[in-house]
């Protein structure tokens, strides 16, 4: 009987320890990380791609059982749909700040990121955005950082490439009047002119338009060698199809928001010959590209698209800064984040300059050949 009582006591102790261990495992402090992007509307595929990279990063860091300031932590994503709309973006930003986020990963569009960035800056919350407009990091905030190369470099590279490598002398430009599209087109125009090209016409549309026949008819009369479009694939796809219908021979060139599988699907056969610039290296040339492709495919059962590797790296930079600072307090890890220099999926040295721009951002030029984006030339980025 006494032996049985000892066995029961031992079993009770083991059970108690087990429950205590379970309770301890469940006591990880939740650290909210904000995310915002276009999750509905014509640009929803961008938002989904962006969010997948961050989701993968959060799952990877949580799998390491991170401990910060002596306590186990669990990162959780507080996600919001900004609809690629500046006004909605600021509303979303204030809500995320009120929710108590410790860091912000987003927004996606420059037009939403720039007005929202003031809200995060006033709250002292570090923000790592996909936005590429130069104005984002030129505001003087200490809290702004990028995931991709800015339009200053991308537009300059594309403009020089169009003239010097492709031999385009007469160029027409169209932009969608968003912060991204107009800003990129401005940088392209400046570089193309400096390289010796003549801008025969410049027109504008908006990021909701789908009928470009009037603009294209006018541009056709100017007989350009190339049409440059600053805007998203949701406009570039129909534009290319209408160029073909009108019998226009000049190819279309655009920025990274044209370089997507969605553009290829919408444009169909008319996509062939389209040229686009994209920040960074081709996926197969990225230092961590091969492993990332396998991990992404296993997790989401789909191929990597355009933005998720940069989103993954941005999230990992934030988590790394928190761990190095041994704090999730934005005021304490912000200066550590600013000094980031780490190997990443997209580059061997992910580091920021004093404004929060990437120090090592490269640009790759692509062309659609037989329905696929084919790299033409990479400049920097390793």
HUFENPE-V805175 format. One line per field, one symbol per residue. burial: I if it has 24 or more other C-alpha atoms within 12 Angstrom, else O. Layout:
burial: ???
This chain:
burial: OOOOOOOOOOOOOOOOOOOOOOOOOOOOOOIIIIIIIIIOOIIIIIIIIIIIIIIIIIIIIIOOOIIIOOOIIIIIIIIIIIIIIIOIIIIIIIIIIOOIIIIIIIIIIIIIIIIIIIIIIOIIIIIIIIIIIIIIIIOOIIIIIIIIIIIIIIIIIIIIIIIOOIOIIIIIIIIIIIIIIIIIIIIIIIIIIOIOIIIIIIIIIIIOOIOIOOIIOOIIOOIIIIIIIIIIIIIIIIIIIIIIOOOIIIIIIIIIIIIIIIIIOIIIIIIIIIIIIIIIIIIOIIIIIOOIIOIIOOOOOOOIIIIIIIIIIIIIIIIIIIIIIIIIIIIOIIIIIIIIIIOIIIIIIIIIOOIIIIIIIIIIIIIIOOOIIIIIIIIIII
